[in-house]
């Protein structure tokens, strides 16, 4: 298979229009003036079929029982996730929390987004809300409480950045305060993540002044 291999090198002191660069952390391209930009080399996971979780209060992977992505040390990443959780059993009020586990150790993390809930069978179209959610910890953080209905759905989209200290796995997870459902993560739900630079300082890419 044909490939283009760039050797990691120091970025140009002054970006040149049309240049493509690689510094060992991320890829960059300059399309206008000195406006260097990041080329997202994203690791991507998308469910092709519903993933059925377990009726448990233990933390479990969103896209698989312990499915995570391997990240590198001393690197900052940007990520995005779109998830729909849906259940049709257990009419018990509970809260649902999001978090991240795995072998990677983090210097910091911040992600936020919107989510909606509905207590009817999942269907396309608008739902009540939206609600907002923000977290600056990898620990499980509650989105809030469900209604006491057997059918319940959470639809959400979140974006954020994570600063990795020691490399290793990074596993998106959820927990419920009561053993319910189980929830399924619906087909089409996805997670993507890509490096944006080295940790230890502000990330500044482009013509900032």
C-alpha positions, 0 to 999 in steps of 0.5 A: 500500500502506498504511504507518505511518511513524515519524519518528526521535526521542529515546526517551521519558525514561520509557517509557509502556505501549503506546508504540511508538518509533523512534530512527533505529536500532531500533524499540521497544515498551513492553508492561509498566511501564517495560519497553521492548523492541526490536521485531526488524526483521529482514532475513531470507534463507532457501534454498528449494532446496539451494545447491551450493557449489564443490570449492575451498579458497577462501572461499565464501558459505553462501547464495550465491556472494557473497550478503550483507546490507547493514548500516549504519554505527555500528550494533549488530546481533543475528543468528541462522543455522541451516545444514546443510552436506551432501556425498556425495563426496571421502573426505578428512579436512578441517576446515570454518571459518566467517567473515564477509567483505564491505565493512562494517568491524567494531568487534567481533563475538561469536557462538556455538552448537552443531553436530553432525556425521554421516558418513552420508547426511543424514537427519532425526533425532538425530546425535552431539554436540552440539559447541559453537563460539564466535568473536570474529572475522570471520576464518575459524575452524575448527569442527573436522575431518571424518571420512574419508568421502564422506558428511559433514554439519554441522548447526548453529545460531549466534547473536551480535551484531556492532558495525559501524563503516563500513556495507557488505555482511556475507557469511556464509562457509565454507571447507574446508582441502581441496578436497572435495565440493562441500558443499551448503547445504540448503534451509531454511537461513536467516540473520536480522539486526536492529539493536539500537542505536547502537555506541559504548556498552553496549546497554541496553533495558528496565528494567535497574538 
